[in-house]
Amino acid sequence: MLKKGLFGGALVLIAIIAGFIFLLRGCLSAYDERSVITPALYFEKDGKAVVFSIIEYGKATSYRSGPRGTFKSMSVNYFIQSNDAKTAALITNKKIKHFSDLKYPTIKILGAGDNMAWVFIGELMVFDPFTLEKIADREIIETKNPQLKGKMPDIERYYEYDRHSKSIWITATDGTKFLLSTSNLEATAVDEEVSSKDPVEVKIKALKKKEEALENEYRAGYDRNRANYRLYSENKISSAAYADSGKLFNRLQDSIRKWKTNIRNEIRDLDDLKDASRDQQRQIENLAGNNKSYSSICTAGDTFNRRWYGLLNAEDLEKPESQFRYRSVYKETGRNKMYTAAVTIKDSTRKAMTLQVAEREKINDAVYLQGGFLLNKATGLPIHLTNEDGFIVCYKEKVGNLGFIMLSRVDLKGNASWAINTMLPEFTDWIYTGNQLIILGNDNKEISSGNANLLMIIDLQTGKGVKHDYFTGKMR
């Protein structure tokens, strides 16, 4: 009887403790935090489309609030998650690692290579965005590439997604550069001095090598002609033979001079293109960063169908720019209206075109407060809508940093087919898919700066939006 009583008492005690822990956890769960580490990725396959993201889930382990402020401790896990790219509804998620599993707290979305999600969560990892199945990690990559064994760094900055080749650049622990194919996971060592990620730079290097080869050919021809002159001086060849040698060298010299002129002109043009490409790449990198102000996500002017279009205010019209360039919309009180103008090419012989903008003509009187054309993060250029040509105009609901961002679909005649208030003062991330605009933002004060709690998907034909809250895990 005594043993039964002790056993029963122990069970009661265990039940009480378990109940207390369950109750405590139930209370603390109200202080859990869930957010997205931006950017997100968009994938489309077999008629299905998903938004892939990394979720930072902080489970509250203690909470205290008092006169000196609120303090809580968290146990942080990292999940991957997919949401439907049309309805925003949660499809599935999967725990990947706990914070304690990471040697360094570096988490990063790298890119969408070969329709797979490439991420860094303490190590380089690859996932199927539709099933969340793990395709590869450090162990699998090192097994396939013995030259990388023990040389893959634990820090994300040594991994970079190359949008030109759709590959991953890896800087090994010994400094060697590798290019990892996203299609077959094969890594190739690359001599950084002769490699380039920019196709324009690759072509310039090839042309310079060709120019060097022509210079060597010229020197060889010159040396042959000098040698023939010595032979002629020593009466070892006839004057006719020496004259033929001179004519041959002159033809070679003229031909090489023309080739070198053409090459130098092409290099000049490519240098201009490289400058433009560098500016565009810089814009893409700026848009990929975490600190994106409203003025950096849109531009005041663009060209479409061989015409210039812009959103200008009275102050802009006082000092119009004759040469086209992209510029941000800084004036928060600017009541911008839509204008258009003819454009002409300043020098048609140059590959990198410089456009001259003629006198501006107002299209209509619709006002867009601090309005601009929304940029495409993938290209760094304004979004050009299809079906009915036009732009996505972004503007503010009211002046100031706290004013919500409004979006409107506007055609080339200035007609707006819809407008929507995003209820967000800033976008943490956005993706243009052609049919939808996927927006991630933060409207929850509990979320860390740079992360997002809100997924908003706008149908670009109808202007209707749907929302999913990562913080609560529910639709809004």
Wavefront OBJ file of the C-alpha trace (Angstrom):
o trace
v 0.000 0.000 0.000
v 2.842 2.354 0.913
v 4.535 1.734 -2.431
v 1.279 2.329 -4.287
v 0.748 5.539 -2.343
v 4.252 6.781 -3.102
v 3.883 5.861 -6.772
v 0.535 7.587 -6.976
v 1.920 10.664 -5.225
v 4.834 10.789 -7.647
v 2.446 10.648 -10.593
v 0.401 13.479 -9.133
v 3.557 15.543 -8.572
v 4.743 14.888 -12.135
v 1.319 15.831 -13.455
v 1.344 19.058 -11.431
v 4.839 19.979 -12.660
v 3.931 19.113 -16.260
v 0.753 21.133 -15.959
v 2.670 24.080 -14.545
v 5.237 23.906 -17.357
v 2.449 23.652 -19.933
v 0.639 26.600 -18.356
v 3.860 28.620 -18.167
v 4.678 27.819 -21.784
v 1.139 28.785 -22.755
v 1.615 32.169 -21.100
v 5.082 32.724 -22.585
v 3.949 31.743 -26.102
v 2.143 35.076 -26.264
v 5.600 36.676 -26.446
v 7.005 34.444 -29.205
v 8.306 36.209 -32.322
v 8.154 35.042 -35.945
v 9.529 37.048 -38.850
v 11.063 36.666 -42.295
v 14.751 37.267 -42.925
v 14.529 39.073 -46.259
v 14.828 38.822 -49.191
v 12.357 36.130 -50.202
v 12.493 34.109 -53.429
v 9.841 33.456 -56.090
v 9.572 30.134 -57.939
v 7.246 28.913 -60.665
v 6.948 25.360 -62.014
v 4.219 23.248 -63.648
v 1.580 25.916 -63.122
v 2.424 26.351 -59.435
v 4.124 29.370 -57.887
v 5.507 29.796 -54.369
v 7.220 32.387 -52.212
v 10.169 30.802 -50.384
v 11.491 32.408 -47.211
v 13.607 31.841 -44.107
v 11.669 32.270 -40.866
v 13.322 33.351 -37.637
v 11.208 31.915 -34.811
v 12.011 33.188 -31.335
v 10.357 31.121 -28.603
v 10.061 33.140 -25.367
v 11.691 31.364 -22.400
v 11.276 34.182 -19.871
v 9.497 37.522 -19.698
v 9.695 40.382 -17.241
v 8.161 43.840 -17.398
v 8.792 46.657 -14.953
v 9.571 50.359 -14.501
v 12.948 49.919 -16.202
v 11.463 48.330 -19.288
v 10.555 44.951 -20.692
v 13.037 42.083 -20.795
v 12.626 38.665 -22.352
v 14.901 35.825 -23.383
v 14.386 33.786 -26.524
v 15.267 30.373 -27.892
v 15.713 30.976 -31.622
v 15.074 28.425 -34.367
v 15.343 28.894 -38.119
v 12.683 27.480 -40.442
v 12.183 27.535 -44.188
v 8.676 28.166 -45.469
v 6.705 28.265 -48.701
v 3.560 30.314 -49.314
v 1.259 30.243 -52.309
v 2.345 33.057 -54.636
v -1.258 33.850 -55.617
v -3.241 33.467 -52.394
v -0.386 34.134 -49.907
v -1.597 31.114 -47.889
v 0.921 29.029 -45.962
v 1.765 25.778 -47.760
v 4.354 24.219 -45.461
v 7.358 24.994 -43.267
v 10.270 23.022 -41.871
v 12.726 23.527 -39.027
v 16.347 23.644 -40.199
v 18.561 24.689 -37.291
v 18.630 26.085 -33.782
v 20.677 29.180 -33.050
v 23.094 27.053 -30.991
v 23.858 24.969 -34.119
v 25.444 27.991 -35.805
v 29.120 28.758 -35.355
v 28.397 32.300 -36.531
v 24.895 33.863 -36.559
v 24.884 34.520 -40.301
v 21.697 33.751 -42.239
v 21.235 34.722 -45.869
v 19.171 33.977 -48.966
v 21.650 33.683 -51.845
v 19.544 33.110 -54.953
v 17.327 30.902 -57.094
v 19.725 28.777 -59.123
v 18.350 25.956 -61.299
v 14.899 26.597 -59.770
v 16.238 25.669 -56.337
v 16.577 27.856 -53.239
v 20.228 28.498 -52.343
v 20.644 29.734 -48.785
v 23.253 30.083 -46.071
v 22.122 28.914 -42.633
v 25.409 28.297 -40.865
v 26.516 26.522 -44.057
v 25.690 26.520 -47.762
v 22.403 24.645 -48.276
v 20.045 23.947 -51.184
v 16.304 23.239 -50.949
v 13.467 22.352 -53.281
v 11.178 25.379 -52.756
v 8.019 23.370 -53.473
v 8.617 20.397 -51.148
v 11.287 21.953 -48.846
v 13.346 18.788 -49.366
v 17.055 19.341 -48.715
v 18.967 18.835 -51.957
v 22.484 19.618 -50.748
v 24.519 20.903 -47.818
v 28.219 21.312 -47.050
v 28.781 17.561 -46.605
v 27.135 16.677 -49.918
v 28.980 19.443 -51.799
v 32.359 18.484 -50.295
v 31.759 14.807 -51.114
v 31.101 15.722 -54.744
v 34.065 18.144 -54.785
v 37.031 16.749 -52.771
v 39.014 19.907 -53.568
v 36.627 21.768 -51.226
v 36.947 19.290 -48.355
v 37.441 21.266 -45.148
v 37.710 24.539 -47.094
v 34.113 25.816 -47.081
v 33.914 28.845 -44.737
v 31.371 29.163 -41.915
v 30.595 32.809 -42.775
v 28.085 33.875 -45.421
v 30.129 36.698 -46.956
v 32.368 34.151 -48.689
v 29.424 32.923 -50.770
v 27.913 34.998 -53.564
v 25.233 34.261 -56.127
v 26.260 35.231 -59.667
v 23.123 36.344 -61.497
v 24.909 36.214 -64.880
v 25.973 32.551 -64.773
v 23.369 31.433 -62.181
v 26.252 29.934 -60.192
v 27.659 30.344 -56.686
v 31.023 31.992 -56.121
v 32.849 30.415 -53.176
v 35.977 31.857 -51.612
v 37.614 28.879 -49.907
v 39.436 29.188 -46.582
v 42.771 29.275 -48.458
v 41.551 32.165 -50.651
v 40.983 30.081 -53.786
v 37.953 31.105 -55.858
v 35.527 28.401 -56.970
v 32.500 28.639 -59.225
v 29.855 26.133 -58.105
v 27.321 25.078 -60.731
v 23.747 25.184 -59.437
v 22.712 22.511 -61.946
v 25.198 19.706 -61.152
v 26.938 20.906 -57.929
v 30.360 20.738 -59.590
v 32.916 23.299 -58.380
v 35.606 24.676 -60.681
v 38.652 26.574 -59.447
v 38.868 29.954 -61.169
v 41.841 32.260 -61.630
v 40.379 35.541 -60.388
v 42.838 37.599 -62.443
v 41.497 36.234 -65.725
v 37.882 35.742 -64.664
v 35.037 38.201 -64.569
v 31.388 38.042 -63.566
v 30.485 40.796 -66.040
v 30.021 39.613 -69.671
v 30.933 43.088 -70.957
v 34.229 42.948 -69.054
v 34.873 39.475 -70.494
v 34.432 40.832 -74.036
v 36.709 43.826 -73.341
v 39.450 41.487 -72.120
v 39.053 39.343 -75.261
v 39.342 42.432 -77.499
v 42.452 43.623 -75.657
v 44.040 40.216 -76.211
v 43.169 40.495 -79.902
v 44.712 43.974 -80.006
v 47.857 42.606 -78.364
v 48.012 39.792 -80.943
v 47.751 42.350 -83.769
v 50.551 44.384 -82.205
v 52.726 41.248 -82.101
v 51.851 40.542 -85.738
v 52.848 44.098 -86.681
v 56.204 43.771 -84.874
v 56.889 40.459 -86.592
v 56.144 42.049 -89.999
v 58.320 45.034 -89.129
v 61.209 42.749 -88.122
v 60.879 40.764 -91.365
v 60.989 43.951 -93.428
v 64.072 45.191 -91.511
v 65.744 41.822 -92.060
v 65.021 42.029 -95.788
v 66.491 45.539 -95.845
v 69.744 44.190 -94.348
v 69.807 41.408 -96.917
v 69.244 43.947 -99.688
v 72.041 46.173 -98.295
v 74.364 43.178 -98.366
v 73.312 42.397 -101.965
v 71.821 39.071 -100.832
v 68.392 39.773 -102.338
v 67.340 41.775 -105.372
v 65.784 45.228 -105.297
v 62.566 43.720 -106.657
v 62.417 41.223 -103.776
v 63.017 44.002 -101.252
v 60.346 46.179 -102.926
v 57.863 43.284 -102.704
v 58.743 42.906 -99.019
v 58.069 46.611 -98.440
v 54.709 46.484 -100.243
v 53.690 43.422 -98.215
v 54.617 45.166 -94.955
v 52.714 48.340 -95.936
v 49.573 46.299 -96.691
v 49.969 44.504 -93.372
v 50.469 47.822 -91.567
v 47.344 49.360 -93.158
v 45.260 46.280 -92.360
v 46.432 46.140 -88.739
v 45.854 49.888 -88.313
v 42.232 49.485 -89.458
v 41.695 46.450 -87.223
v 43.164 48.243 -84.204
v 41.018 51.332 -84.851
v 37.894 49.168 -84.990
v 38.908 47.322 -81.825
v 39.640 50.549 -79.938
v 36.282 52.007 -80.988
v 34.543 48.837 -79.823
v 36.438 48.910 -76.520
v 35.413 52.569 -76.092
v 31.769 51.656 -76.667
v 32.020 48.672 -74.341
v 33.617 50.858 -71.677
v 30.546 53.092 -71.918
v 28.316 50.023 -71.633
v 30.406 48.796 -68.705
v 29.861 52.096 -66.912
v 26.116 51.807 -67.505
v 26.191 48.159 -66.441
v 28.154 49.074 -63.321
v 25.579 51.733 -62.434
v 22.773 49.215 -62.960
v 24.582 46.577 -60.892
v 25.124 49.119 -58.125
v 21.393 49.889 -58.183
v 20.542 46.171 -57.949
v 22.922 45.754 -55.004
v 21.444 48.808 -53.273
v 17.930 47.434 -53.712
v 19.079 44.067 -52.354
v 20.286 45.683 -49.118
v 18.287 45.860 -45.914
v 18.205 49.653 -45.592
v 15.794 50.727 -48.328
v 14.199 54.130 -47.888
v 11.071 55.045 -49.828
v 12.997 57.373 -52.151
v 15.318 54.533 -53.213
v 12.596 52.178 -54.482
v 11.312 54.398 -57.292
v 12.565 56.827 -59.916
v 11.210 60.114 -61.244
v 11.614 59.319 -64.946
v 11.873 56.525 -67.503
v 11.632 55.777 -71.218
v 8.946 53.604 -72.790
v 8.224 52.970 -76.483
v 10.787 55.611 -77.546
v 9.302 58.335 -75.367
v 10.246 59.818 -72.010
v 7.791 59.714 -69.106
v 8.225 61.420 -65.776
v 6.537 62.416 -62.540
v 7.438 66.048 -61.911
v 6.426 68.947 -59.697
v 6.589 72.705 -60.290
v 10.135 72.925 -58.912
v 11.356 70.228 -61.337
v 9.887 72.133 -64.277
v 11.815 75.289 -63.382
v 15.137 73.556 -64.119
v 14.391 70.743 -66.590
v 17.236 68.381 -67.435
v 17.915 68.028 -71.145
v 19.784 64.715 -70.782
v 17.935 61.649 -69.542
v 19.020 59.972 -66.318
v 17.389 57.997 -63.545
v 16.974 59.919 -60.310
v 15.270 59.289 -56.988
v 12.226 61.179 -55.715
v 13.465 62.973 -52.625
v 11.037 65.868 -52.145
v 8.443 64.497 -49.724
v 6.055 67.397 -50.344
v 6.339 67.166 -54.136
v 2.883 66.986 -55.745
v 4.058 65.204 -58.861
v 2.113 64.995 -62.107
v 2.770 62.825 -65.147
v 4.585 64.324 -68.143
v 5.891 62.970 -71.427
v 8.389 64.117 -74.070
v 10.099 63.008 -77.237
v 13.642 61.640 -76.960
v 16.502 61.649 -79.437
v 19.830 59.840 -79.435
v 22.721 62.237 -78.919
v 25.280 60.129 -80.832
v 23.902 57.173 -82.805
v 27.410 55.797 -83.427
v 27.867 54.949 -79.740
v 26.557 51.674 -78.314
v 25.759 53.238 -74.948
v 23.054 55.678 -75.959
v 22.792 59.105 -74.399
v 19.223 60.376 -74.721
v 18.203 63.994 -75.106
v 14.769 64.881 -73.713
v 12.653 67.443 -75.563
v 10.156 69.848 -73.989
v 7.876 68.180 -71.429
v 4.129 67.941 -72.024
v 1.716 67.351 -69.149
v -0.447 64.250 -69.632
v -3.131 65.001 -67.024
v -3.689 66.626 -63.623
v -3.614 63.492 -61.433
v -1.407 64.200 -58.384
v 0.987 61.674 -56.838
v 2.563 62.843 -53.572
v 6.312 62.166 -53.842
v 5.354 59.915 -56.741
v 7.721 57.816 -58.815
v 7.870 54.688 -60.973
v 8.457 51.553 -58.890
v 11.753 49.812 -59.669
v 12.176 46.138 -60.478
v 14.608 44.706 -57.913
v 15.830 42.094 -60.391
v 16.931 44.661 -63.011
v 17.338 47.907 -61.083
v 15.117 49.552 -63.734
v 11.472 50.675 -63.582
v 8.811 47.989 -63.963
v 7.241 47.980 -67.428
v 3.788 46.422 -67.309
v 2.625 44.156 -70.118
v -0.820 43.637 -71.706
v -1.680 47.329 -71.360
v 1.596 49.244 -71.425
v 2.247 51.233 -68.307
v 3.941 51.632 -64.948
v 3.384 50.921 -61.285
v 3.356 54.385 -59.738
v 4.199 54.515 -56.035
v 3.363 57.555 -53.945
v 2.627 58.546 -50.367
v -0.714 58.702 -48.580
v 0.564 61.697 -46.586
v 3.843 63.561 -46.099
v 6.512 62.241 -43.755
v 8.300 58.969 -43.112
v 5.196 57.435 -41.535
v 2.988 58.041 -44.562
v 1.810 54.764 -46.080
v 2.891 53.780 -49.600
v 0.148 53.861 -52.226
v 0.417 51.919 -55.493
v -1.426 52.538 -58.737
v -1.375 50.980 -62.187
v -1.064 53.843 -64.688
v -1.030 53.505 -68.473
v 0.909 55.687 -70.906
v -2.046 58.079 -71.212
v -1.990 58.697 -67.470
v -5.122 56.672 -66.735
v -5.093 54.745 -63.439
v -6.964 51.419 -63.550
v -6.628 50.784 -59.799
v -5.028 52.114 -56.629
v -4.254 50.383 -53.338
v -2.976 51.495 -49.946
v -0.334 49.007 -48.781
v -0.581 50.290 -45.180
v 3.224 50.131 -45.068
v 5.564 53.153 -44.767
v 8.421 51.129 -46.317
v 8.942 47.906 -48.260
v 11.420 45.456 -46.769
v 11.377 43.451 -49.999
v 9.322 43.160 -53.185
v 9.263 40.889 -56.223
v 7.736 41.613 -59.631
v 6.579 38.378 -61.292
v 4.861 39.818 -64.360
v 1.366 39.105 -63.050
v 1.748 39.848 -59.354
v 3.648 42.188 -57.096
v 4.866 40.379 -53.978
v 5.612 42.730 -51.083
v 7.185 42.016 -47.703
v 6.986 44.627 -44.988
v 6.962 45.252 -41.265
v 3.951 46.655 -39.426
v 4.724 44.948 -36.102
v 6.829 46.782 -33.519
v 8.004 43.469 -32.024
v 9.948 42.597 -35.186
v 13.660 43.311 -35.610
v 14.685 45.990 -38.080
v 15.287 44.538 -41.549
v 12.977 41.571 -40.988
v 9.354 41.396 -42.140
v 6.138 40.044 -40.671
v 3.760 40.768 -43.541
v 3.429 39.125 -46.949
v 1.201 41.028 -49.372
v 0.462 39.842 -52.915
v -1.223 42.190 -55.396
v -2.833 41.002 -58.632
v -1.591 43.540 -61.183
v -4.667 43.201 -63.400
v -7.292 43.803 -60.731
v -5.318 45.586 -58.015
v -6.719 43.228 -55.382
v -4.385 42.248 -52.549
v -4.141 39.316 -50.129
v -2.091 39.215 -46.914
v -0.391 36.610 -44.724
v 1.042 37.499 -41.311
v 4.218 35.529 -40.563
v 4.088 36.661 -36.930
v 0.744 34.976 -36.266
v 0.966 32.397 -39.045
v -2.492 33.427 -40.251
v -4.124 35.221 -43.163
v -5.378 38.767 -42.606
l 1 2 3 4 5 6 7 8 9 10 11 12 13 14 15 16 17 18 19 20 21 22 23 24 25 26 27 28 29 30 31 32 33 34 35 36 37 38 39 40 41 42 43 44 45 46 47 48 49 50 51 52 53 54 55 56 57 58 59 60 61 62 63 64 65 66 67 68 69 70 71 72 73 74 75 76 77 78 79 80 81 82 83 84 85 86 87 88 89 90 91 92 93 94 95 96 97 98 99 100 101 102 103 104 105 106 107 108 109 110 111 112 113 114 115 116 117 118 119 120 121 122 123 124 125 126 127 128 129 130 131 132 133 134 135 136 137 138 139 140 141 142 143 144 145 146 147 148 149 150 151 152 153 154 155 156 157 158 159 160 161 162 163 164 165 166 167 168 169 170 171 172 173 174 175 176 177 178 179 180 181 182 183 184 185 186 187 188 189 190 191 192 193 194 195 196 197 198 199 200 201 202 203 204 205 206 207 208 209 210 211 212 213 214 215 216 217 218 219 220 221 222 223 224 225 226 227 228 229 230 231 232 233 234 235 236 237 238 239 240 241 242 243 244 245 246 247 248 249 250 251 252 253 254 255 256 257 258 259 260 261 262 263 264 265 266 267 268 269 270 271 272 273 274 275 276 277 278 279 280 281 282 283 284 285 286 287 288 289 290 291 292 293 294 295 296 297 298 299 300 301 302 303 304 305 306 307 308 309 310 311 312 313 314 315 316 317 318 319 320 321 322 323 324 325 326 327 328 329 330 331 332 333 334 335 336 337 338 339 340 341 342 343 344 345 346 347 348 349 350 351 352 353 354 355 356 357 358 359 360 361 362 363 364 365 366 367 368 369 370 371 372 373 374 375 376 377 378 379 380 381 382 383 384 385 386 387 388 389 390 391 392 393 394 395 396 397 398 399 400 401 402 403 404 405 406 407 408 409 410 411 412 413 414 415 416 417 418 419 420 421 422 423 424 425 426 427 428 429 430 431 432 433 434 435 436 437 438 439 440 441 442 443 444 445 446 447 448 449 450 451 452 453 454 455 456 457 458 459 460 461 462 463 464 465 466 467 468 469 470 471 472 473 474 475 476
